[in-house]
Amino acid sequence: MQEQTDAFLHYLDQERGLSQNTVAAYRRDLKQYVDFLQEEAACSSWENVTEMTITKYLYWLKDRGNVSATLARKIAAVRGFHQFLLRSHLLDDDPSYSVQVPKAVRKLPQVLTIKEVEALLNTPDNKTAIGKRDKAMLEMLYATGIRVSELVQLNLEDIHLSMGFFALPRKKRERTDYSAWQMGQGSDISICKRCTG
């Protein structure tokens, strides 16, 4: 069973180009699923998994206090995996196809007030190189909405100060795409170049 989950994770990483964090989440969810199949459902091969087995897994997760959003994510991983097995001709049917998943309740995110944003942006000490760097990073996060993991992967050559934008490499299959954001006038982003140069 491990051989097939490893192949699926390799497919997600290399062919679908998903982020390391996303692949890690799939890895954790599938490990839990395989552990359940082997220890709780006595399944030794993927052919033994039925729609009822997956439904039992869903209730097993729910009994352990998982909320509907977590259940939906874990079942999405299971479905994606079984579809992979079907497309790879390792299974003749997809036992997860008809499994009903509880709808995830979407909550609106908590937002900072204007005063909280100003306080956050004014926290770094502009008199030091590290403070200037931190301020530039906070401004970049705030202005663009990029993830922290994306920000820390940026290289100096990805930032084009003279043209007023930066490009973020995104792994897609066998090529790298770039998403670009324009930087506004008066931004402290230029400080980033002075700190690292």
N, C-alpha and C positions, 0 to 999 in steps of 0.2 A: 504493500500500500504506500510505503514511503517513496518508492521509485516514481510513482505517478504524481504524488504531491510535489516532489522535487522538480519534475518535468513541468508542471503547471507554474510553479514559482519562477522557473527559468524563462518560461514563455511570457509571464507578466513583466519580468525585468527586461529581457532582451528584445522581444518582439513587440510588446505593447508599450514599452518605454516608461512604465510607471515609476514613480519616485521610490527611493529606498524606504521611506516611511510607510508608503502604501503597501509595498511588497512585504515589509516586516509585519504589518497588521494582518495581511492575508496569511502569512506563515503562522502567526499566533492562533488565528481563528481556525485554520485547518488542522493544526496540531491538536487543539481542543476537540475538534470534530473527530479526528482519527482516534484519539484517546477514548472518547465516548463510544465509538463504534467497536473498538477492541475490548474495552473493559466493561461497558454497560450493556451493549447490544450483541456481544459475542460474534461480531462480523470479522471474518478473516480475509475477505476479498470484496472488491467493489460490486461484484455480481450479487452479493448477499444483501446489499443495501436496497431497501424499498421505500416507497413514499411514507409508509407507516414508521419506518426506522427514523426518517428525517423528522417526521412529526413528533415522535418521542423525544428526539434530540432538542427540538424547539421547546417542548414542555420541561425537559430536564434543565435547559438554560433558564427558563422562566422561574422554575422552582429555586434557582440559585440567586434570584434577585436581579437578574438582568432586565433593564428597562426596554421598552419597545424599540427605541432607536438602536440599541445594542443588538437586540434580536434581529432586527432588519439587516444590520450590517453583517452579522455572522451568517445569516441565511443567504445573503447576497454572495458571500464568499463560497458557500457550499454550492449554490446554483452555478456560479461561474466555473467552479471546479468540475461539476458533473457535466456541464455543457462542453468543457474542454475534453473530458473523457469521451463524450459522444462524438465530437468532431474528429478526435484522434482515432476513432473506431476501436476504442478500448471497451466501450459499452454499447449495447444495442438500443437502450432507451435512457431517458433522464428521469430518475425517480424524484427529483426535486421540482419538476415542472409544475405540478398542481398543488404544492404545499402552500397553504395560506399563511401569510406573514402579517402580524399586527402592524397597522399603520403607525409610523413614527410621528409623535407629536412634535411639531416644529415650533420651538420657542424663538421669539425675537431675541437677538443678541443684546447684551447690556452694552450701552455706549457711554463713553466718557462725556462729561460736561465740558464746555469751552474752558472753564477755569482749570479743570483737571488736565486737559490737554496742554494748556499753557504751562501749568506747573511741571508736567512731565518733560516738555521740551526745554524748560529753563533749568532742569535739574543738573545737567552736565556743567562742569566748570570750563568756561570758554577761555580761561587763561592757560590751560594746559593742552598739549597735543592730543592726549587721550580724551579729554573733555570735548574738544572740537570734533574728534572722530565720533564720539558717542552721540553728540548732538546731530551730526550729519546722518548717522545711522537712524536715529529716532525720526528725523524729518523724512527720510526716505521711506521708512515703514509707514508713517502716517500719511504721506502724500500719495503713495502708490498702492498700498495694500498688499505688497508682496509679503511672502512668508519670511520669518526670521531665517529659516534654513536656506532660502533663496538668497537673502541678503548676504549672509556670511560666505556664500560661494562666489559672489561677484569678485572679479579681478579688476585691477586698475584699467586694463585695456578694454573692459566692458563699459566703462564710463567715458562718454564723449562730451566733455565740458564745452568745447568750442561750438558744438552743434546743439547743445542743450538737451541731450537725452542719454539714457543708458540702455544697454541691451542685456537681456537675461537669457542665457542659454537654456534651452529646454530639450531634453533628450527625447527624440521621436524615432522609433525604429532604428535605422542605420544612419540617420543624419541628425544634425543639431539645428533646431530652429531658434530664432531669437525673437523674444517679445521685447518691444521697446517702449519706454515711458519718456515723455518729455519732461524736462525739469524746468520749473518756473523761475522767473527772474527773482533775484534777491535771495535765493536759497543758499543755505550754508553747505550745500553739496560740494562746492568748490573747495571747502576746507578739507574734505576727504583727500584730495590730491596733495595738498600741502602736508598733511600728517604722514602720509605713507611715502612721499617722494624724497 
